[in-house]
Amino acid sequence: MAQQAPAGPRAVLPQQVSASAWFVQGDAALGSPANRNFISNAGFIVTPAGVVVIDALGSPQLARDLLAQIARITPQPVTHVVVTHYHADHVYGLQEFRKHGARIVAHRAAIDYIQSDTAAQRLRVSRTDLAPWIDDSTELVVPDQWIDGATELVVGGRRIALQPVGPAHTPEDIVVFLPDEGVLFAGDLVFRGRVPFVGQADSRQWIAALESLLKLQPKVVAPGHGALSTTARDDLQLTRDYLVYLREKMGEAAREMEPFDEAYARTDWSRFEQLPLFRAANRMNAYNTYLLMERQGR
């Protein structure tokens, strides 16, 4: 039997999710040269006066691919790019949108990360680990417009709500809601059908942010990672329930001063262990939550 040729990298293929909104889905994987760092999602809203993009994907080439796809859908230019948060897989494409005249919008809390040694080091490592897609010409782009609170962006008569919800996954988290069509771009507050990367996040605030998103009652949720959701409540609750479980189990261990390795080994992870990236993310998530619960004293 002839062997099938290996599949190429995932293409940037938008799917329409409402009258105005479109969604692009990346791989449920770690970033690599093979996938071009296409591991996060993006979206865009088409209006009669321009296009608003949500997140810029993980490399300049991916951004060029997204711009080409947008041009096939509408002759309108990209006027704005809203950054849900400044993690590399969502922002390394920003420079391509700026070249095309788009205005970059982000929460002011991102400035600490943009100016940090951590961001500079991440870019240096990415130029090696993600070459040739990230190289010496790749830049970390500073926004043109900072927001500090809830902001309404009106383009071509479309009302687009920009709602800060951090500190949660990051200090600068923003969600984008198209209220007339019930579409929520949730950024990395929602990882659909996979284990999230918690990192140094304030999981208590993250849980509170998810509760606030549930109150919006969206019809469709575009997560930061994973497939589009038309079962918004279930998918928001999966991320929330995972974070609650981490805090419950690691908080119990921290209170009892139980060593982390012992606490991790005795915890029943069966509800989540079949989710994609469980092995890559869960132990570190649990460890970071254990340290957080020690600091919070609960």
C-alpha angles and dihedrals in degrees: 000000000000116000119240116244112251114265116255125234118299112273123232098250118165120215121202113238102173139357092288108013131086132185135208121197126207130200123285090235145092116278115269141155088257093061095033088235088291093150102120135064132243137185143191140204119218117212134171089256103041147316126278113206123202111212125348104235128240106293140024091249092056089051090052089051091050092049089052091051092049090051089056090055102042139006089220116111125241103259101175141020115199114203112212090196139336103256113137097244090059102042113034089092095057096098091064092056091048089053087058093052101260120152113234115221125190142149115275092236088074091074093081091057095041090055095042131110086233092063092046092049092047090054092048091052092045091055087063103032096042100036133172091024093053114039143148091294093058112104138189101239121218114220123254092216129035122200125200102185144002109331132185116215113197116193123166091347093305115128110218118184118212108197123185110218102169157153084065121096084000133356091253101049116153127179122202119217128189098199098186090058101030095237119147123192099200102181114204094334083091126046104181118215095347141076113272124228104244099183111162093336123144095242093188090059090042090057090048090050091053089052089054091051091052088059090060088065095211120195093213131024122200104200125205088244131017135029127326113274127223089167093067099167094050094048096045088049094051092060090042093049092050092053092045090051092050091051093045096050099036091041090055090051093048092050091050091044088234113166112257096238091055093046092049093049094052096045116105105233095170096117092059108023095091092057118106115269093016091130093045097048116017102077093049090045090053093047094049090048091049090055091045092052090049090054093045091048095230 
